[in-house]
Amino acid sequence: MKGAGCAEWLLRRVTSRERAAAQVGDLLEEAASRGAGWFWRAVLGAFLRQGWREITAVGLAAWAAEWLSFRLFLLMSLALREDAPHRLDAPFTWAAFAYTVLLYSLASVATYACVRFGPRDPLTRVVLCLAVGGCLSGFFWYQPVLRWSLPGVVAALLLLSVRHPRLFTPTRSAVGWVLFGTALHLGILLSTGLAFAPVFGVVVSTSVSLAPALQGMLYFQQDGHVFWPVIFLIVLNSSSITAVWLIGKAMQRGCGKRRLAGD
Amino acid sequence: MAHEDYLGEWEQIVLLAVLRCGDRAYGVPVREEIRVCTGRAVAPGALYTTLDRLENKGLLLSRMGEPTPVRGGRARRFYCVTRQGREAVARAQTAYLQLLQGLDLLEEGA
């Protein structure tokens, strides 16, 4: 059968090398009597059934992290800009910044866990509890108790990630995504000046999400910039897709190793 | 019974098909066994997902066979049901039988 190697390559994206080879072998055996059309339909079906959770989870986690990092950027922007119409009354502090990064990373991991393992999974429930607890504690930011709860949340997340390897990669990826988005936004903020920064910040987020795109439209209207946002949109879209693909590949590799270890 | 131990109907069918196939339990004969016994035409992807899940739960074990030319030099992956898997099927079937006791459904259906 022509293209069996391509089929195996495709299935390796969503399962281990040995499993992909065995599955393609099974399909080839049956395709001898059923034909090439059946073979490719079966390969595509196997790919979607085995990969939809991973693909959706990675995409949503990246989306959530990127979108949340944009919210963080807005927070910083509003806190720092003297002319901002809704300037925050609360002062910007690094503790608040660290706490927000952690919280947003947790939200991203919770998104991943909900889609990938399902809400019935005990680990997902623990992560969700942590995320909800963290969000609730955000309301009491200026209460001294938070200074004590923050290290607890950090320790709990780290402990969970170390004890459960399947959560380690998404946790690392989520924190990486949030930090990446935040660093990008901060860099733009510092290099382009406070007045111009929101346009680029919005473009970063619109590259992977729909909700900030609506916000972006408002900013474009306000500032009247069109050319550079379009260029950045194209560049950042491709980098976002590449990053999501790389994260998925790393997760798949980790998954394969665990399965082999289980064998 | 803990929720994690509960077997759905489809999982029971797959486990029973693997048991029926014995030593030659890999993807193709397992699908065929399910089709013959239940009349269901199962999509290959659905079967592989379930086999993976059952293996992760510890109800199945798998080993690789020898590569064969008819499969383009690819090896078969053979499955066998673990003791834990046998117990889980037995528990689920016992529960069904207990629910059926006192009803004449089997006689009516025959």
Chai-1 contact restraints between the chains, C-beta under 6 A:
chainA,res_idxA,chainB,res_idxB,connection_type,confidence,min_distance_angstrom,max_distance_angstrom,comment,restraint_id
A,A4,B,G72,contact,1.0,0.0,6.0,A-B,restraint_1
A,A21,B,R74,contact,1.0,0.0,6.0,A-B,restraint_2
A,A22,B,R77,contact,1.0,0.0,6.0,A-B,restraint_3
A,Q23,B,Y48,contact,1.0,0.0,6.0,A-B,restraint_4
A,G25,B,R71,contact,1.0,0.0,6.0,A-B,restraint_5
A,G25,B,R74,contact,1.0,0.0,6.0,A-B,restraint_6
A,D26,B,G27,contact,1.0,0.0,6.0,A-B,restraint_7
A,D26,B,V28,contact,1.0,0.0,6.0,A-B,restraint_8
A,L28,B,R71,contact,1.0,0.0,6.0,A-B,restraint_9
A,L28,B,G72,contact,1.0,0.0,6.0,A-B,restraint_10
A,E29,B,V28,contact,1.0,0.0,6.0,A-B,restraint_11
A,E29,B,R71,contact,1.0,0.0,6.0,A-B,restraint_12
A,A42,B,P44,contact,1.0,0.0,6.0,A-B,restraint_13
A,G45,B,A43,contact,1.0,0.0,6.0,A-B,restraint_14
A,G45,B,G45,contact,1.0,0.0,6.0,A-B,restraint_15
A,A46,B,P44,contact,1.0,0.0,6.0,A-B,restraint_16
A,A46,B,G45,contact,1.0,0.0,6.0,A-B,restraint_17
A,A46,B,Y48,contact,1.0,0.0,6.0,A-B,restraint_18
A,R49,B,G45,contact,1.0,0.0,6.0,A-B,restraint_19
A,R49,B,T49,contact,1.0,0.0,6.0,A-B,restraint_20
A,Q50,B,T49,contact,1.0,0.0,6.0,A-B,restraint_21
